[in-house]
Amino acid sequence: MNISINNNNGTHEGGEMNKITIEKDSFTLDEKQLDHGSVTIGRAEDNDIHLDDPMLSSYHARITTFFKASHVEDLNSTNGTYLNGKQVMTHTLHSGDTILMGSHKVTFHSDNS
């Protein structure tokens, strides 16, 4: 399996931090801090998070962070994006939410209440 993440390690103003943990088959593959802006996830190598998974679309989903809030958006993927077991097109993320894309589980973590 191939995973590559374009990491930038900045922090939000005030020290608040949103991050995601990427897992496959109950193994943690990586963790990425979410700074202000967008992170794309998919099979294509030019995504911010490239996951070599035939169940993912080339450009599967995007997580956008603005101020303290992060949102997940499905990019019209073939197999869908599932938040806590329900298929979504766009949704605000809360700490502990799990996003299922193909055979990968992405867990959202936030220091914000």
Secondary structure, DSSP 8 states (H G I E B T S, - for coil): --EEE-------GGG--EEEEEEETTEEEEEEEE-SEEEEEESSTTSSEEE--TTS-TT-EEEEEETTEEEEEE-S-SS-EEETTEEESEEE--TT-EEEETTEEEEEEES--
